[in-house]
Amino acid sequence: MLETEAPPERADGHLDTLGLYCPLPIIKTAARMRGMRPGETLEVISSDRVILVDMPAWCRSSGNAYLGARQAGEREFHVFVRKAAPRKHPA
């Protein structure tokens, strides 16, 4: 079983992207995160192993926090993301 960092025990929201492949899980994650409040956590469920690389990269580029991943079964990955506070623009 795969585990990275220490994924949270529960999430504020869940997004099922089973059967979807890159880039759709990231696109759907970005859309879902827009409706969440800063500090809330989203669990994304995916059958695409590439999400283990794509999600941390997307978090770095978007400013959100990658909290880790768990594998549940042969082709099911649960990744956790925390919504960041809005970025402040310099005056």
Buried (B, 14 or more C-beta within 10 A) or exposed (E): EEEBEEBEEEBBBEBEBEEBEBEEBBEBBEEBBEEBEEEBBBBBBBBBBBBBEBBBEBBEEBEBBBBBBBBEEEEEBBBBBBBBEEEEEEE
